[in-house]
Amino acid sequence: MILKTLQALGPLHGFGIARRIEQLSEDVLTLNEGTVYTSLLRLQQKSWIASEWGVSENNRRARFYRVTKRGLKQLVGETENWERIAAVIGRVLALEAKA
Amino acid sequence: VGQRRAESVFDEEVTTHLEMLAEEYVREGMSAQEAVRAARRQFGNTTLLKQRQRESRTTMFFGVRQLLKTPVFTIVCVLTLALGVGANTAVFSVMHAVLIKMLPVEDASHVFYVHTTDYPAGASQTGDSNTSFSYPVYRALREQAGLQEVMTFIPLSTSGKAPARVGTVPEEAAGDMVSGNYFRGLGVGTELGRGFVEKDEDDHTPVVVISANFWATHYARSRTCSERRSISSRFRSPSWALPRGDSKAPKESCRWTSGFPCRAGPSSMRGGIRQRMACI
């Protein structure tokens, strides 16, 4: 989700990412916003995202995260994988409904 | 130092996040104090988060830090591994070349060096005494039943190389003078032309067989070239007999010459020029 958000919106700080995910999930996912940072660190360690200091829209010093080339590749792979699994599960559930 | 810096960066990030979140709550109508509390609630346990971040970083850099802390141990480990791997590779390369890899000839398991023991002292004048034989001995051996394929070779010089010239450029090339049955005995065919035959040996024909490599570098693999070449200042026509493909050609030797024993003729025989023998 973080990768996709960064890919769609460009470089973003942690607060922006948390906000965006919260908006999109429409209260289905209620996570503590702090957990975003754990994911960000993990993604950074895998070199899927990179970060640099910048200034936020309300003039605060903030760390902006952006997707790297490796991250984009990973995103494509993960998306395909998710879609495949979701499609399979969808088919299985549809079968059960008919039966 | 890195750990502390990372933690202070994370602290700053968290503080900014909490401030931004609180501001948003204030905009939504909360009081400042309430907003700060709500932001903290929404953000979650910062201590736990910090702990997780620290653990994550620690795991990542733990190994590296431990190695950097003890440089002597690290160097010893790296060198031991490097030498171990290197030595193993070297030993295997030698073993592969000596024990496993077969000669690129037809039936490598039936090729032997002919040795002799108790060679009379001083009787040998060239080459290794225990693998060198005089020409009459060689001829006599070949008369024996089942030993028709005993073949011989003599290096062109002590270094195995001789001056050679193709066209106008003089150079040095490795080669052997070999008996007429050399190629037939080894079962090595030729890409073009012919290998040596018995008649070459009997007539001392000045012909040369060049390796596929030499053919490519000096004749551009031309199939029609008839340029004469000079080896040891004697002109020889290339017989254009080349080993069939690189894999079959002994890589070390650039060419073989026949006309054998051109320099080891009857007069030289008395001088004691000897042939090394291989037997199939």
Interface residues (C-beta under 8 A of the other chain):
Chain A: H13 G14 F15 A18 N32 E33 G34 T35 Y37 T38 L41 R42 Q45 S56 N58 R60 R61 A62 R63
Chain B: V9 F10 E12 E13 V14 T16 H17 E19 M20 L21 E23 Q42 F43 G44 N45 T46 L49 R52 Q53 S56 R57 M60
